[in-house]
Amino acid sequence: MSSAWDGKEDVRTPVVVIEVKTRKKLPSWLKTALAQVCAQQPGPERMHLLGLHETGAPQANDLVVMRFAEFEAWHGEIGER
């Protein structure tokens, strides 16, 4: 996965295109919120998603975040590590 912006996606498969943004540290509130939703009714039959909404913005523009390991569990392994 590349870290420099070159106008191309970082990962492409037949069904997904992923743009990876790397930071030294992610905000603790973001990790806490994702952990909170992942703790709710854990199990392979349930997809855990964190929705990020900007006040006043259309809901269609909200962001959805999930753990990569869970993404792969649902959709299959994606590329190299």
N, C-alpha and C positions, 0 to 999 in steps of 0.2 A: 504494500500500500504506500502510495506516495504521500509526502507531507507538504510539498510545495504546490501551490495552485498553478496548474498549467492549462486550465480550461477543460480538462477531461476528468471523468469519474475515476475514483480510486479502485473500485471493484465493479465488474460487470459480469453478470451471468445471464442466461436466457430469460430469467424472470425478475431480476433486481439490478438496480444501479445504486451504488452506495458512494456517497461523498463522506470521507472521514475527516473530522476536525480534531486534531490532537492538542491537548493543553497539558501543562505541567500538573495541574490539579483541577478537578471539576468542583463546582460549588457544592458544599456539604448539604445545603438544602435540597439540591437536585438528587444527590445520592440517597438522602434520607427519605424523600418522597417516593423514589423508586423502590427502596427497600420496604416501605410501608405497603405499597400495593402488592409487591411480590409475596409478602407474608400473609396476605388474605387468601384463604382457601387454596393452598398450594396443591399442585397436582398436574400431571401431564395433559389433562383434558381442559385446562384453563389457561388462556393467554393473558399475561399480566402486562398492562399498558399504562403508561403515565401520560396524561394529557396536559399540555402546557398552553394556556390561554392568555392572550393579551386583552386586558379590559378594553371594551369598546370595539374590538376587532371582530370581524365575522368568524363564527365558529369553524367555518370551512378552512380558515387559515391556521387553525390550531396545529401544534406539533404533537406527534405521538412518539414516545420513547419506550424502548424495551431493552432488556439485557441481551447482548449478542448471543450468549449461550442458549438462551430461550428461543431466540430467533432461529438459530440453527436447528434446535430440537423440532421446531415446527416446519421449517422449510428446507432442511438439509444443510450439510456443511458448505461453507462459502470459502473457497480459495485457501491460500497459504496463511500461516500465522506469522 
